[in-house]
Amino acid sequence: MHADTLLFRSEPLEVSPGASLAIVGNAPETGAAEAIDAAAIDAADCVVRFNNAAGFRAATGSRVTHLALVNRGGQMREWLEDRHFLERPAVRAAGAFILPFPMLPAEHNRPETICWTREVLALLRPSGRPVHILPEALHERARRLLAPRTRGRPNPSTGFLVTLALLLARGQGAAPVQAYGFGFDGWPGHPWAAERAWFADQEAAGRLNLHPLSK
């Protein structure tokens, strides 16, 4: 079996149901949010962060076991052009990576490149750390969950996709996920109100605790 079959697999991230799990979002105010408990985040068995890891080594603690990196669009293109990207503290500290979008076939990635999965896999491969690629089936499920609460075809945010993948991987009866730094605001293409409502439902069901950004 080729080594990459295991290292770069398109499966939801596996996290033990008994493990404590903190997911740290990237709301703009996260880096200075006084209400966030950095010690509680660092004490979790798994700490999942996103992209530039708002508040890392400051307001949100100094651990990152999994770093989700958006692998489509201009942000990844900028990272790939940065020869110091692998030296960033959050990247160096990450024990594994999550790419939220499945790889587009080459014929669907032109004339303008929007999917950078091949390039980021080549960049991360020498590190030997696992890279989890979230499959299209997860995106389809996310859209079905959000569709009743928004208009048109939902475009789920990376934070929503990763949180959904983690909850599905842990299964029913797992300890609640602790979610910090989610502001449900940003790029207007995401259905923020629908995502906020879904998080509220998960909290009501005891699967997730959504910690406020302010006291």
LINSUL-V140699 format. One record per pair of residues at least 12 apart in sequence whose C-alpha atoms are under 10 Angstrom apart, sorted by the first residue. I is the first residue (numbers start at 1). J is the second residue. D is the distance in whole Angstrom. If there is no record, write none. Layout:
I J D
I J D
This chain:
4 121 10
4 125 9
4 130 9
4 131 10
6 130 8
6 131 9
6 132 10
7 96 10
7 121 10
7 125 9
7 128 8
7 129 8
7 130 5
7 131 6
7 132 8
7 133 10
8 97 10
8 98 10
8 99 10
8 121 8
8 125 9
8 129 10
8 130 7
8 131 5
8 132 6
8 133 7
9 102 10
9 130 9
9 131 7
9 132 6
9 133 6
9 134 8
9 135 9
10 98 10
10 99 9
10 100 10
10 101 9
10 102 7
10 103 9
10 131 9
10 132 6
10 133 5
10 134 6
10 135 5
10 136 9
11 102 10
11 131 10
11 132 7
11 133 6
11 134 6
11 135 6
11 136 10
11 137 10
11 138 9
11 165 9
11 169 9
12 98 9
12 100 10
12 132 7
12 133 7
12 134 6
12 135 7
12 137 10
12 138 8
12 161 10
12 162 9
12 164 9
12 165 5
12 166 7
12 167 10
12 168 8
12 169 6
12 170 10
13 66 10
13 97 10
13 98 8
13 131 9
13 132 6
13 133 8
13 134 8
13 162 8
13 165 6
13 166 6
13 167 9
13 168 9
13 169 6
13 170 9
14 132 9
14 165 9
14 166 7
14 167 10
14 168 9
14 169 5
14 170 7
15 45 10
15 46 8
15 165 10
15 166 7
15 167 9
15 168 10
15 169 6
15 170 6
15 171 10
16 45 10
16 46 10
16 166 10
16 169 8
16 170 6
16 171 9
16 174 8
16 175 10
17 166 10
17 167 9
17 169 8
17 170 5
17 171 7
17 172 8
17 173 8
17 174 5
17 175 7
17 176 9
17 177 10
18 45 9
18 170 8
18 173 9
18 174 6
18 175 6
18 176 10
19 44 8
19 45 6
19 46 7
19 170 9
19 174 8
19 175 7
19 176 10
19 177 9
20 41 10
20 43 8
20 44 5
20 45 5
20 46 6
20 47 9
20 174 9
20 175 7
20 176 8
20 177 7
20 178 8
21 41 8
21 43 9
21 44 6
21 45 6
21 46 5
21 47 6
21 48 8
21 166 9
21 175 8
21 176 8
21 177 5
21 178 6
21 179 9
21 208 10
22 40 8
22 41 6
22 42 9
22 43 9
22 44 6
22 45 8
22 46 6
22 47 5
22 48 6
22 49 9
22 64 10
22 65 10
22 176 9
22 177 6
22 178 5
22 179 6
22 180 7
22 208 10
22 209 10
23 41 8
23 44 10
23 46 8
23 47 6
23 48 5
23 49 6
23 50 9
23 64 10
23 66 9
23 159 9
23 162 9
23 163 8
23 166 10
23 177 7
23 178 6
23 179 5
23 180 6
23 181 8
23 182 9
23 210 10
24 36 10
24 41 8
24 47 7
24 48 6
24 49 5
24 50 7
24 53 8
24 54 8
24 55 9
24 56 9
24 60 8
24 61 10
24 64 9
24 67 10
24 159 9
24 178 8
24 179 6
24 180 5
24 181 5
24 182 7
24 211 10
25 48 9
25 49 6
25 50 6
25 51 9
25 53 8
25 54 7
25 55 10
25 60 10
25 158 10
25 159 7
25 160 10
25 179 7
25 180 6
25 181 4
25 182 5
25 183 8
25 184 9
26 49 8
26 50 7
26 51 8
26 52 8
26 53 7
26 54 5
26 55 8
26 159 9
26 180 9
26 181 6
26 182 7
26 183 8
26 184 10
26 185 10
26 186 10
27 53 10
27 54 8
27 55 10
27 180 9
27 181 5
27 182 6
27 183 5
27 184 8
27 185 7
27 186 8
27 213 9
28 54 8
28 55 10
28 181 8
28 182 9
28 183 8
28 185 9
28 186 9
29 54 9
29 55 9
29 181 8
29 182 9
29 183 8
29 213 7
29 214 9
30 53 9
30 54 6
30 55 6
30 56 10
30 59 7
30 60 8
30 180 8
30 181 5
30 182 8
30 183 9
30 213 7
30 214 9
31 53 9
31 54 5
31 55 4
31 56 8
31 57 10
31 58 7
31 59 6
31 60 7
31 181 9
31 213 10
32 54 9
32 55 7
32 58 8
32 59 6
32 60 9
32 213 9
32 214 10
33 55 9
33 59 7
33 60 8
33 180 10
33 181 8
33 212 9
33 213 6
33 214 6
33 215 9
34 59 7
34 60 10
34 212 10
34 213 8
34 214 7
34 215 7
35 59 9
35 60 10
35 180 10
35 181 10
35 211 8
35 212 7
35 213 6
35 214 5
35 215 5
36 55 10
36 59 7
36 60 7
36 61 9
36 180 7
36 181 8
36 211 7
36 212 8
36 213 7
36 214 8
36 215 9
37 59 8
37 60 7
37 61 8
37 180 9
37 211 9
38 55 9
38 56 9
38 57 9
38 58 8
38 59 6
38 60 5
38 61 4
38 62 8
38 63 10
38 180 10
39 59 9
39 60 8
39 61 6
39 62 9
39 63 10
40 60 9
40 61 8
40 178 9
41 60 7
41 61 6
41 62 9
41 63 8
41 64 9
41 178 8
41 179 9
41 180 9
42 60 8
42 61 6
42 62 6
42 63 6
42 64 8
43 61 9
43 63 9
44 63 9
44 64 10
44 65 10
44 177 10
44 178 9
45 63 10
45 64 10
45 65 8
46 63 9
46 64 7
46 65 6
46 66 7
46 95 10
46 177 10
47 61 10
47 62 10
47 63 7
47 64 5
47 65 5
47 66 6
47 67 8
47 94 9
47 95 10
47 178 10
48 63 9
48 64 6
48 65 6
48 66 5
48 67 6
48 68 7
48 94 9
48 96 9
48 97 9
48 98 9
48 162 9
48 163 9
48 166 10
48 179 10
49 63 9
49 64 6
49 65 8
49 66 6
49 67 5
49 68 6
49 69 9
49 90 9
49 94 9
49 97 10
49 98 10
49 159 9
49 162 10
49 180 10
49 181 10
50 64 10
50 66 9
50 67 6
50 68 5
50 69 6
50 70 8
50 90 9
50 97 10
50 98 9
50 158 8
50 159 8
50 162 9
51 67 7
51 68 6
51 69 5
51 70 7
51 71 10
51 75 9
51 76 9
51 79 10
51 90 9
51 91 9
51 98 10
51 158 10
52 67 9
52 68 9
52 69 8
52 88 9
52 89 10
52 90 8
52 91 9
53 67 8
53 68 9
53 69 10
53 89 9
53 90 7
53 91 9
54 90 10
54 181 8
55 181 9
56 89 8
56 90 7
57 89 9
57 90 9
60 180 9
60 181 9
62 89 9
62 90 9
62 93 9
63 90 8
63 93 7
63 94 8
63 95 10
64 89 10
64 90 7
64 91 9
64 92 9
64 93 6
64 94 5
64 95 7
64 96 9
64 97 10
65 90 9
65 93 7
65 94 5
65 95 5
65 96 6
65 97 8
66 90 9
66 91 9
66 93 9
66 94 6
66 95 6
66 96 5
66 97 5
66 98 7
66 130 9
66 131 9
66 132 10
67 90 8
67 91 7
67 93 9
67 94 6
67 95 8
67 96 6
67 97 5
67 98 6
67 99 9
67 131 9
68 91 10
68 94 10
68 96 9
68 97 6
68 98 4
68 99 6
68 100 7
68 131 9
68 132 9
68 133 10
68 158 8
68 159 9
68 162 8
69 91 10
69 97 7
69 98 6
69 99 5
69 100 7
69 101 10
69 120 9
69 158 9
70 98 8
70 99 6
70 100 6
70 101 7
70 115 10
70 116 9
70 117 9
70 120 10
70 157 10
70 158 7
71 98 9
71 99 6
71 100 7
71 101 6
71 102 9
71 103 9
71 114 8
71 115 6
71 116 5
71 117 6
71 118 9
71 119 9
71 120 7
71 121 10
71 133 10
72 99 9
72 100 9
72 101 7
72 102 9
72 103 9
72 104 10
72 113 9
72 114 5
72 115 4
72 116 6
72 117 7
73 113 8
73 114 5
73 115 7
73 116 8
74 113 9
74 114 8
74 115 10
74 116 9
76 114 9
76 115 9
76 116 7
76 117 9
76 119 9
76 120 8
77 113 9
77 114 9
77 115 9
77 116 7
77 119 9
77 120 9
79 120 9
80 116 9
80 119 8
80 120 7
80 123 8
85 123 10
86 123 8
86 124 8
86 127 9
91 124 10
92 127 9
94 129 8
94 130 10
95 127 10
95 128 10
95 129 6
95 130 8
95 131 10
96 124 10
96 127 10
96 128 9
96 129 5
96 130 5
96 131 6
96 132 8
97 124 9
97 129 7
97 130 6
97 131 5
97 132 6
97 133 9
98 130 8
98 131 6
98 132 5
98 133 6
98 134 7
98 162 8
99 117 8
99 120 9
99 121 9
99 131 7
99 132 6
99 133 5
99 134 6
99 135 10
99 158 9
99 162 9
100 117 10
100 132 8
100 133 6
100 134 5
100 135 8
100 136 9
100 138 10
100 139 9
100 157 9
100 158 6
100 159 9
100 160 10
100 161 7
100 162 7
100 165 10
101 115 8
101 116 10
101 117 8
101 132 10
101 133 7
101 134 6
101 135 7
101 136 7
101 138 10
101 139 8
101 158 9
101 161 9
102 115 9
102 117 8
102 132 10
102 133 6
102 134 6
102 135 5
102 136 6
102 137 10
102 138 10
102 139 9
103 115 7
103 116 8
103 117 6
103 118 7
103 133 8
103 134 9
103 135 9
103 136 9
104 116 9
104 117 8
104 118 9
106 118 10
117 133 9
134 161 8
134 162 8
134 165 8
135 165 10
138 161 7
138 162 9
138 164 8
138 165 7
138 168 10
139 154 10
139 155 9
139 156 8
139 160 10
139 161 7
139 164 10
139 165 10
140 154 10
140 156 10
141 161 9
141 164 9
141 165 10
142 154 8
142 155 9
142 156 7
142 157 10
142 160 8
142 161 7
142 164 7
142 165 9
142 195 10
143 155 7
143 156 7
143 161 10
145 194 9
145 195 9
145 198 8
146 191 8
146 192 10
146 193 10
146 194 6
146 195 7
146 197 9
146 198 8
147 191 9
147 194 8
148 194 8
149 191 8
149 193 8
149 194 5
149 195 9
149 197 8
149 198 9
150 190 10
150 191 7
150 192 9
150 193 8
150 194 6
150 195 9
151 191 9
151 194 10
152 191 10
153 191 10
154 189 8
154 190 7
154 191 6
154 192 10
154 194 9
155 188 10
155 189 7
155 190 5
155 191 7
155 192 10
156 189 9
156 190 6
156 191 7
156 192 9
156 194 9
156 195 8
157 184 9
157 186 10
157 187 9
157 189 9
157 190 6
157 191 8
157 192 8
157 195 8
158 190 10
159 182 8
159 184 9
159 195 9
160 182 10
160 184 10
160 190 10
160 192 10
160 195 7
160 196 9
160 198 9
160 199 9
163 177 9
163 179 9
163 199 9
163 208 10
164 198 10
164 199 10
167 202 9
167 207 8
167 208 9
170 207 10
171 207 9
172 206 10
172 207 8
173 206 9
173 207 8
174 206 9
174 207 7
174 208 10
175 206 8
175 207 7
175 208 8
176 202 9
176 203 8
176 205 9
176 206 6
176 207 4
176 208 5
176 209 6
176 210 10
177 202 10
177 203 9
177 206 9
177 207 6
177 208 5
177 209 6
177 210 8
178 203 10
178 207 9
178 208 6
178 209 5
178 210 6
178 211 7
179 199 9
179 203 10
179 208 7
179 209 6
179 210 5
179 211 6
179 212 9
180 209 9
180 210 6
180 211 5
180 212 7
180 213 7
181 210 9
181 211 8
181 212 8
181 213 6
181 214 10
182 196 9
182 199 10
182 210 8
182 211 8
182 212 8
182 213 8
183 196 9
183 212 9
183 213 8
184 196 6
184 197 10
196 210 10
